[in-house]
Amino acid sequence: MIVYVYSKCSTCKDALKLLQKLKVSPDIREITITPPSVNELKTMLHFQNDNLKKLFNTSGNLYREMQLAEKLSEMPLKNALELLSSHGMLVKRPFLLGTNFGLLGFNPKEWTSKLQSFL
C-alpha cells in the first residue's frame, strides 16, 4: 500500500494519523518529490470509474494557473497522466493506492471503512 501526501497539507496529516490509529503502515511518499507514476495513476483512474477529473487537485493554484479546467476535456489521456506524474501538486491528495482499491482526498469514514475491510 502506498500513500502520497503533501507534508504541509493538514488533510494529509489527518489521513496519516488515521492510518497510524488503524495500525496501517503504508509506504509514505512526498507527492512533490515523487509523484505517482503513470501506471499508478492508471490504476487509480480505474478505481475512480475512469473519471479523470477526480485525479486532479482542482482547487490547487497550479491547476488554475495552467487553465486545466478549460483544457482537460480536450487533452488526450496519455498527456493528462504524464502531466500528473510530472507535477505532484496537480494530483488530488492524499492519494492512497492499495492492491484492490484506491482512495483520493480524505474522507475519514470512507477511509476507515475501506481500510478495516482490508486489515
DSSP file (Angstrom, degrees, kcal/mol; ACC not computed):
  #  RESIDUE AA STRUCTURE BP1 BP2  ACC     N-H-->O    O-->H-N    N-H-->O    O-->H-N    TCO  KAPPA ALPHA  PHI   PSI    X-CA   Y-CA   Z-CA
    1    1 A M              0   0    0      0, 0.0    26,-3.1     0, 0.0     2,-0.4   0.000 360.0 360.0 360.0 135.4    0.0    0.0    0.0
    2    2 A I  E     -aB  27  97A   0     95,-2.3    95,-3.1    24,-0.2     2,-0.4  -0.962 360.0-167.9-123.4 138.3    1.3    3.4   -1.0
    3    3 A V  E     -aB  28  96A   0     24,-2.7    26,-2.7    -2,-0.4     2,-0.5  -0.989   7.5-156.5-128.0 125.7    0.1    6.8    0.2
    4    4 A Y  E     +aB  29  95A   0     91,-2.9    91,-2.1    -2,-0.4     2,-0.3  -0.865  23.8 169.7 -98.2 129.2    1.2   10.0   -1.5
    5    5 A V  E     -a   30   0A   0     24,-2.7    26,-3.1    -2,-0.5     2,-0.6  -0.915  38.1-128.2-135.8 160.8    0.9   13.1    0.7
    6    6 A Y    >   -     0   0    0     -2,-0.3     3,-2.5    24,-0.2     6,-0.2  -0.971  24.8-143.1-107.4 117.4    2.0   16.7    0.7
    7    7 A S  T 3  S+     0   0    0     -2,-0.6    -1,-0.1     1,-0.3     6,-0.0   0.696  97.5  52.5 -60.4 -21.2    3.8   17.3    4.0
    8    8 A K  T 3  S+     0   0    0      4,-0.0     2,-0.6    -3,-0.0    -1,-0.3   0.427  86.7 103.1 -92.4   1.4    2.4   20.8    4.5
    9    9 A C    <>  -     0   0    0     -3,-2.5     4,-2.0     1,-0.2     5,-0.1  -0.746  58.7-157.1 -91.7 121.1   -1.2   19.7    4.0
   10   10 A S  H  > S+     0   0    0     -2,-0.6     4,-2.2     1,-0.2    -1,-0.2   0.849  95.3  55.0 -65.5 -33.7   -3.3   19.4    7.2
   11   11 A T  H  > S+     0   0    0      2,-0.2     4,-2.1     1,-0.2    -1,-0.2   0.903 107.5  49.5 -65.8 -40.5   -5.7   16.9    5.5
   12   12 A C  H  > S+     0   0    0     -6,-0.2     4,-2.3     2,-0.2    -2,-0.2   0.897 109.3  52.3 -64.1 -39.4   -2.8   14.7    4.6
   13   13 A K  H  X S+     0   0    0     -4,-2.0     4,-2.0     1,-0.2    -2,-0.2   0.898 108.7  50.7 -62.6 -40.3   -1.6   14.9    8.2
   14   14 A D  H  X S+     0   0    0     -4,-2.2     4,-2.1     2,-0.2    -1,-0.2   0.896 109.0  51.4 -63.5 -40.3   -5.1   13.8    9.4
   15   15 A A  H  X S+     0   0    0     -4,-2.1     4,-2.3     1,-0.2    -2,-0.2   0.911 109.1  50.2 -63.7 -42.1   -5.0   10.9    6.9
   16   16 A L  H  X S+     0   0    0     -4,-2.3     4,-2.2     1,-0.2    -1,-0.2   0.876 108.3  53.2 -64.5 -37.1   -1.6    9.7    8.3
   17   17 A K  H  X S+     0   0    0     -4,-2.0     4,-2.5     2,-0.2    -1,-0.2   0.906 109.2  49.1 -63.0 -41.3   -2.9    9.9   11.8
   18   18 A L  H  X S+     0   0    0     -4,-2.1     4,-2.4     2,-0.2    -2,-0.2   0.921 109.4  51.5 -64.9 -42.7   -5.9    7.7   10.9
   19   19 A L  H  <>S+     0   0    0     -4,-2.3     5,-3.2     1,-0.2     4,-0.3   0.910 111.6  47.9 -59.3 -41.8   -3.5    5.2    9.2
   20   20 A Q  H ><5S+     0   0    0     -4,-2.2     3,-1.2     3,-0.2    -1,-0.2   0.918 110.3  51.4 -64.4 -43.6   -1.4    5.1   12.4
   21   21 A K  H 3<5S+     0   0    0     -4,-2.5    -2,-0.2     1,-0.3    -1,-0.2   0.874 111.9  46.8 -60.8 -38.4   -4.5    4.7   14.6
   22   22 A L  T 3<5S-     0   0    0     -4,-2.4    -1,-0.3    -5,-0.1    -2,-0.2   0.447 114.8-119.5 -83.1  -0.5   -5.7    1.8   12.4
   23   23 A K  T < 5 +     0   0    0     -3,-1.2     2,-0.5    -4,-0.3    -3,-0.2   0.871  62.0 149.7  61.4  39.5   -2.1    0.3   12.5
   24   24 A V      < -     0   0    0     -5,-3.2    -1,-0.2    -6,-0.2    -2,-0.1  -0.904  29.4-166.3-102.2 128.9   -1.7    0.5    8.8
   25   25 A S        +     0   0    0     -2,-0.5    -5,-0.0    -3,-0.1     2,-0.0  -0.701  16.2 172.0-119.7  78.9    1.8    1.1    7.7
   26   26 A P        -     0   0    0      0, 0.0     2,-0.7     0, 0.0   -24,-0.2  -0.279  47.1 -92.0 -78.2 169.2    1.9    2.1    4.0
   27   27 A D  E     -a    2   0A   0    -26,-3.1   -24,-2.7    -2,-0.0     2,-0.5  -0.767  48.3-148.4 -76.4 116.9    4.9    3.3    2.0
   28   28 A I  E     -a    3   0A   0     -2,-0.7     2,-0.4   -26,-0.2   -24,-0.2  -0.808  18.1-176.1 -98.0 126.4    4.6    7.1    2.5
   29   29 A R  E     -a    4   0A   0    -26,-2.7   -24,-2.7    -2,-0.5     2,-0.7  -0.968  29.6-123.5-126.1 138.1    5.8    9.3   -0.3
   30   30 A E  E >>  -a    5   0A   0     -2,-0.4     4,-3.0   -26,-0.2     3,-1.1  -0.694  21.9-149.7 -77.2 116.0    6.0   13.1   -0.6
   31   31 A I  T 34 S+     0   0    0    -26,-3.1    57,-0.2    -2,-0.7   -25,-0.2   0.742  92.5  56.0 -64.7 -26.0    4.0   13.9   -3.7
   32   32 A T  T 34 S+     0   0    0    -27,-0.4    -1,-0.3    56,-0.2    56,-0.2   0.748 117.2  34.5 -78.7 -22.5    6.0   16.9   -4.6
   33   33 A I  T <4 S+     0   0    0     -3,-1.1    -2,-0.2     1,-0.2    -1,-0.1   0.846 135.4  19.4 -95.1 -44.9    9.3   14.9   -4.7
   34   34 A T  S  < S-     0   0    0     -4,-3.0    -1,-0.2    54,-0.0    -2,-0.1  -0.796  77.3-168.1-130.2  88.4    7.9   11.6   -6.0
   35   35 A P        -     0   0    0      0, 0.0    50,-0.1     0, 0.0    -3,-0.1  -0.284  41.7 -78.4 -68.9 162.4    4.6   12.0   -7.8
   36   36 A P        -     0   0    0      0, 0.0     2,-0.0     0, 0.0    55,-0.0  -0.285  52.7-112.6 -58.3 146.6    2.6    8.8   -8.6
   37   37 A S     >  -     0   0    0      1,-0.1     4,-2.6    -3,-0.1     5,-0.2  -0.292  26.9-105.1 -74.1 165.3    3.8    7.0  -11.8
   38   38 A V  H  > S+     0   0    0      1,-0.2     4,-2.4     2,-0.2     5,-0.2   0.904 123.7  51.5 -58.0 -41.4    1.7    6.8  -14.9
   39   39 A N  H  > S+     0   0    0      2,-0.2     4,-2.1     1,-0.2    -1,-0.2   0.898 109.6  48.6 -64.9 -39.9    0.9    3.2  -14.1
   40   40 A E  H  > S+     0   0    0      2,-0.2     4,-2.6     1,-0.2    -1,-0.2   0.900 111.5  50.5 -65.2 -39.7   -0.2    4.1  -10.6
   41   41 A L  H  X S+     0   0    0     -4,-2.6     4,-2.7     2,-0.2    -2,-0.2   0.889 108.8  51.6 -65.0 -39.1   -2.3    6.9  -12.0
   42   42 A K  H  X S+     0   0    0     -4,-2.4     4,-1.9     2,-0.2    -2,-0.2   0.908 110.6  48.8 -62.5 -41.7   -3.9    4.4  -14.5
   43   43 A T  H  X S+     0   0    0     -4,-2.1     4,-1.8     2,-0.2    -2,-0.2   0.934 112.8  46.7 -63.9 -45.7   -4.7    2.1  -11.6
   44   44 A M  H  X S+     0   0    0     -4,-2.6     4,-1.2     1,-0.2    -2,-0.2   0.896 108.1  57.0 -63.3 -39.5   -6.2    4.8   -9.6
   45   45 A L  H  <>S+     0   0    0     -4,-2.7     5,-2.7     1,-0.2     3,-0.5   0.906 105.4  51.4 -57.7 -42.2   -8.2    6.0  -12.6
   46   46 A H  H ><5S+     0   0    0     -4,-1.9     3,-1.4     1,-0.2    -1,-0.2   0.920 108.7  50.6 -59.9 -44.4   -9.7    2.5  -12.8
   47   47 A F  H 3<5S+     0   0    0     -4,-1.8    -1,-0.2     1,-0.3    -2,-0.2   0.688 107.0  56.1 -68.4 -17.2  -10.7    2.7   -9.2
   48   48 A Q  T ><5S-     0   0    0     -4,-1.2     3,-1.6    -3,-0.5    -1,-0.3   0.010 123.0-104.5-101.9  26.2  -12.3    6.1   -9.8
   49   49 A N  T < 5S-     0   0    0     -3,-1.4    -3,-0.2     1,-0.3    -2,-0.1   0.843  70.0 -64.9  53.7  38.4  -14.5    4.7  -12.6
   50   50 A D  T 3 <S+     0   0    0     -5,-2.7     2,-1.2     1,-0.2    -1,-0.3   0.722  91.3 148.7  60.7  24.8  -12.3    6.3  -15.3
   51   51 A N    X   -     0   0    0     -3,-1.6     3,-1.3    -6,-0.5     4,-0.4  -0.753  26.6-172.0 -90.4  94.5  -13.2    9.8  -14.1
   52   52 A L  G >  S+     0   0    0     -2,-1.2     3,-1.9     1,-0.3     4,-0.5   0.843  77.8  64.0 -57.3 -38.8  -10.0   11.6  -15.0
   53   53 A K  G >  S+     0   0    0      1,-0.3     3,-1.3     2,-0.2    -1,-0.3   0.802  90.9  66.8 -59.6 -29.1  -11.0   14.8  -13.3
   54   54 A K  G <  S+     0   0    0     -3,-1.3    -1,-0.3     1,-0.3    -2,-0.2   0.749  93.9  59.7 -64.2 -22.5  -11.1   13.0   -9.9
   55   55 A L  G <  S+     0   0    0     -3,-1.9    37,-2.6    -4,-0.4     2,-0.3   0.680  93.2  85.2 -77.9 -16.8   -7.3   12.6  -10.1
   56   56 A F  B <  S-D   91   0B   0     -3,-1.3     2,-1.6    -4,-0.5    35,-0.3  -0.639  79.3-130.2 -93.9 142.8   -6.7   16.3  -10.3
   57   57 A N    >   +     0   0    0     33,-3.3     3,-1.8    -2,-0.3     6,-0.3  -0.684  33.5 179.6 -82.3  82.9   -6.4   18.8   -7.4
   58   58 A T  T 3  S+     0   0    0     -2,-1.6    -1,-0.2     1,-0.3    11,-0.1   0.631  74.1  54.9 -69.1 -14.1   -8.9   21.1   -9.0
   59   59 A S  T 3  S+     0   0    0     -3,-0.1    -1,-0.3     4,-0.1     2,-0.1   0.439  87.3 109.2 -96.4   0.8   -8.7   23.6   -6.1
   60   60 A G  S <> S-     0   0    0     -3,-1.8     4,-1.6     1,-0.1     5,-0.1  -0.396  74.8-124.7 -80.8 154.9   -5.0   24.0   -6.4
   61   61 A N  H  > S+     0   0    0      1,-0.2     4,-3.2     2,-0.2     5,-0.2   0.896 109.9  53.9 -61.0 -42.9   -3.1   27.1   -7.7
   62   62 A L  H  > S+     0   0    0      1,-0.2     4,-2.4     2,-0.2    -1,-0.2   0.889 105.3  54.0 -63.1 -39.5   -1.2   25.1  -10.3
   63   63 A Y  H  4>S+     0   0    0     -6,-0.3     5,-2.2    26,-0.2     6,-0.4   0.916 114.3  41.8 -58.6 -44.5   -4.4   23.7  -11.8
   64   64 A R  H ><5S+     0   0    0     -4,-1.6     3,-1.4     3,-0.2    -2,-0.2   0.920 112.8  52.7 -70.1 -44.7   -5.8   27.2  -12.1
   65   65 A E  H 3<5S+     0   0    0     -4,-3.2    -2,-0.2     1,-0.3    -1,-0.2   0.870 111.2  47.0 -59.3 -37.8   -2.5   28.7  -13.4
   66   66 A M  T 3<5S-     0   0    0     -4,-2.4    -1,-0.3    -5,-0.2    -2,-0.2   0.471 106.8-131.3 -83.6  -1.3   -2.3   26.0  -16.1
   67   67 A Q  T X>5 +     0   0    0     -3,-1.4     4,-1.2    -4,-0.2     3,-0.7   0.878  49.1 158.2  53.6  43.3   -6.0   26.6  -17.0
   68   68 A L  H 3>< +     0   0    0     -5,-2.2     4,-2.8     1,-0.2     5,-0.2   0.734  59.2  71.3 -72.6 -22.1   -6.7   22.9  -16.9
   69   69 A A  H 34 S+     0   0    0     -6,-0.4     4,-0.4     1,-0.2    -1,-0.2   0.894 108.7  36.4 -58.4 -37.5  -10.4   23.4  -16.3
   70   70 A E  H <4 S+     0   0    0     -3,-0.7    -1,-0.2     1,-0.1    -2,-0.2   0.791 124.2  41.6 -83.2 -29.7  -10.6   24.5  -19.9
   71   71 A K  H >X S+     0   0    0     -4,-1.2     3,-1.1     1,-0.1     4,-1.0   0.735  93.4  78.0 -92.8 -25.1   -8.0   22.2  -21.4
   72   72 A L  G >< S+     0   0    0     -4,-2.8     3,-0.6     1,-0.3    -1,-0.1   0.850  88.1  56.2 -61.0 -39.7   -8.7   18.9  -19.6
   73   73 A S  G 34 S+     0   0    0     -4,-0.4    -1,-0.3     1,-0.2    -2,-0.1   0.775 114.9  40.0 -66.0 -24.3  -11.7   17.8  -21.7
   74   74 A E  G <4 S+     0   0    0     -3,-1.1    -1,-0.2    -4,-0.2    -2,-0.2   0.544  93.2 104.9 -97.6 -10.4   -9.7   18.1  -24.9
   75   75 A M  S << S-     0   0    0     -4,-1.0     5,-0.0    -3,-0.6     2,-0.0  -0.548  76.6-115.7 -79.2 131.3   -6.5   16.6  -23.5
   76   76 A P     >  -     0   0    0      0, 0.0     4,-2.2     0, 0.0     3,-0.3  -0.355  25.4-119.2 -60.6 145.2   -5.5   13.1  -24.6
   77   77 A L  H  > S+     0   0    0      1,-0.2     4,-2.6     2,-0.2     5,-0.3   0.892 112.8  56.0 -54.2 -44.9   -5.5   10.7  -21.6
   78   78 A K  H  > S+     0   0    0      1,-0.2     4,-2.1     2,-0.2    -1,-0.2   0.915 109.2  46.5 -55.9 -45.7   -1.8    9.9  -22.1
   79   79 A N  H  > S+     0   0    0     -3,-0.3     4,-2.2     2,-0.2    -1,-0.2   0.896 111.4  51.4 -65.5 -40.7   -0.9   13.6  -21.9
   80   80 A A  H  X S+     0   0    0     -4,-2.2     4,-2.3     2,-0.2    -2,-0.2   0.915 111.5  47.0 -63.7 -43.3   -3.0   14.1  -18.8
   81   81 A L  H  X S+     0   0    0     -4,-2.6     4,-2.4     2,-0.2    -1,-0.2   0.882 112.2  50.1 -67.5 -38.3   -1.4   11.2  -17.0
   82   82 A E  H  X S+     0   0    0     -4,-2.1     4,-0.9    -5,-0.3    -1,-0.2   0.883 109.8  51.8 -66.2 -37.3    2.0   12.3  -17.9
   83   83 A L  H >X S+     0   0    0     -4,-2.2     4,-1.0     1,-0.2     3,-0.6   0.933 111.4  46.4 -62.8 -46.9    1.2   15.8  -16.7
   84   84 A L  H >< S+     0   0    0     -4,-2.3     3,-0.6     1,-0.2     6,-0.2   0.904 110.3  53.1 -61.7 -42.2    0.0   14.4  -13.3
   85   85 A S  H 3< S+     0   0    0     -4,-2.4    -1,-0.2     1,-0.2    -2,-0.2   0.651 113.9  43.0 -72.5 -13.1    3.1   12.2  -13.0
   86   86 A S  H << S+     0   0    0     -4,-0.9     2,-0.3    -3,-0.6    -1,-0.2   0.541 116.2  46.3-106.7  -8.9    5.4   15.1  -13.5
   87   87 A H    X<  -     0   0    0     -4,-1.0     3,-2.3    -3,-0.6     4,-0.4  -0.771  61.1-175.8-135.0  88.8    3.6   17.7  -11.3
   88   88 A G  G >  S+     0   0    0     -2,-0.3     3,-1.4     1,-0.3   -56,-0.2   0.772  80.7  67.0 -56.6 -29.1    2.7   16.2   -8.0
   89   89 A M  G 3  S+     0   0    0      1,-0.3    -1,-0.3   -57,-0.1   -26,-0.2   0.641  94.1  60.2 -70.3 -11.6    0.8   19.4   -6.9
   90   90 A L  G <  S+     0   0    0     -3,-2.3   -33,-3.3    -6,-0.2     2,-0.3   0.655  87.2  94.3 -83.5 -16.4   -1.7   18.6   -9.6
   91   91 A V  B <  S-D   56   0B   0     -3,-1.4   -35,-0.3    -4,-0.4     2,-0.1  -0.596  83.8-114.6 -85.0 133.6   -2.7   15.3   -8.1
   92   92 A K        -     0   0    0    -37,-2.6   -35,-0.1    -2,-0.3    -1,-0.1  -0.417  52.8-107.5 -60.5 134.5   -5.6   15.1   -5.6
   93   93 A R  S    S+     0   0    0     11,-0.1    13,-0.3    -2,-0.1     2,-0.2  -0.935  87.6  35.4-137.7 159.6   -4.3   14.2   -2.2
   94   94 A P  S    S-     0   0    0      0, 0.0    11,-1.7     0, 0.0     2,-0.6   0.597  73.6-168.8 -64.7 155.6   -4.0   12.3   -0.1
   95   95 A F  E     -BC   4 104A   0    -91,-2.1   -91,-2.9     9,-0.2     2,-0.5  -0.944   5.1-176.6-123.0 103.0   -3.6    9.6   -2.7
   96   96 A L  E     -BC   3 103A   0      7,-2.9     7,-2.9    -2,-0.6     2,-0.6  -0.915   2.7-171.8-110.7 123.2   -3.8    6.1   -1.3
   97   97 A L  E     +BC   2 102A   0    -95,-3.1   -95,-2.3    -2,-0.5     5,-0.2  -0.948   7.6 174.3-120.0 115.3   -3.3    3.1   -3.6
   98   98 A G        -     0   0    0      3,-2.8     3,-0.1    -2,-0.6    -2,-0.0  -0.427  48.0 -93.6-103.2-176.2   -3.9   -0.4   -2.3
   99   99 A T  S    S+     0   0    0      1,-0.2     3,-0.0    -2,-0.2    -1,-0.0   0.905 121.4  15.4 -66.0 -42.1   -3.8   -3.7   -4.2
  100  100 A N  S    S+     0   0    0      1,-0.0     2,-0.3   -53,-0.0    -1,-0.2   0.142 127.6  36.5-122.3  18.7   -7.6   -3.7   -4.8
  101  101 A F        -     0   0    0     -3,-0.1    -3,-2.8     2,-0.0     2,-0.3  -0.989  54.8-152.8-162.1 162.6   -8.7   -0.2   -4.1
  102  102 A G  E     -C   97   0A   0     -2,-0.3     2,-0.4    -5,-0.2    -5,-0.2  -0.994   7.4-162.0-144.1 139.9   -7.7    3.4   -4.4
  103  103 A L  E     -C   96   0A   0     -7,-2.9    -7,-2.9    -2,-0.3     2,-0.4  -0.982   4.2-169.5-125.4 133.5   -8.7    6.4   -2.2
  104  104 A L  E     +C   95   0A   0     -2,-0.4    -9,-0.2    -9,-0.2   -11,-0.1  -0.956  59.7   3.3-121.8 140.3   -8.4   10.1   -3.2
  105  105 A G  S    S-     0   0    0    -11,-1.7     2,-0.6    -2,-0.4    -9,-0.2  -0.069  95.8 -77.8  70.9 173.8   -8.9   13.0   -0.9
  106  106 A F        +     0   0    0    -13,-0.3    -1,-0.1   -11,-0.0     3,-0.1  -0.917  49.5 161.4-123.3 111.4   -9.6   12.3    2.8
  107  107 A N     >  -     0   0    0     -2,-0.6     4,-3.0     1,-0.1     5,-0.3  -0.950  26.8-154.4-119.4 104.6  -13.0   11.2    4.0
  108  108 A P  H  > S+     0   0    0      0, 0.0     4,-2.7     0, 0.0     5,-0.2   0.853  92.0  47.8 -52.3 -42.8  -12.4    9.6    7.4
  109  109 A K  H  > S+     0   0    0      2,-0.2     4,-2.5     1,-0.2     5,-0.2   0.931 114.7  45.7 -65.2 -44.7  -15.5    7.4    7.3
  110  110 A E  H  > S+     0   0    0      2,-0.2     4,-2.6     1,-0.2     5,-0.2   0.930 115.0  47.2 -63.8 -45.5  -14.7    6.1    3.8
  111  111 A W  H  X S+     0   0    0     -4,-3.0     4,-2.9     2,-0.2     5,-0.3   0.928 113.3  48.2 -63.1 -45.3  -11.1    5.5    4.6
  112  112 A T  H  X S+     0   0    0     -4,-2.7     4,-2.6    -5,-0.3     5,-0.2   0.940 113.6  47.2 -60.9 -47.8  -11.9    3.7    7.9
  113  113 A S  H  X S+     0   0    0     -4,-2.5     4,-1.3    -5,-0.2    -2,-0.2   0.936 116.5  42.9 -59.1 -49.7  -14.5    1.5    6.2
  114  114 A K  H  X S+     0   0    0     -4,-2.6     4,-0.5    -5,-0.2    -2,-0.2   0.918 116.6  46.1 -66.3 -44.6  -12.2    0.6    3.3
  115  115 A L  H >< S+     0   0    0     -4,-2.9     3,-1.1    -5,-0.2     4,-0.5   0.884 108.8  54.6 -69.9 -38.2   -9.1    0.1    5.3
  116  116 A Q  H >< S+     0   0    0     -4,-2.6     3,-0.7    -5,-0.3    -1,-0.2   0.829 103.6  57.1 -64.9 -29.9  -10.8   -2.0    8.0
  117  117 A S  H 3< S+     0   0    0     -4,-1.3    -1,-0.3    -5,-0.2    -2,-0.2   0.671 110.1  45.1 -74.5 -14.1  -12.1   -4.4    5.3
  118  118 A F  T <<        0   0    0     -3,-1.1    -1,-0.2    -4,-0.5    -2,-0.2   0.380 360.0 360.0-107.0   1.7   -8.5   -5.0    4.2
  119  119 A L    <         0   0    0     -3,-0.7    -1,-0.1    -4,-0.5    -2,-0.1   0.452 360.0 360.0 -87.0 360.0   -6.9   -5.5    7.6
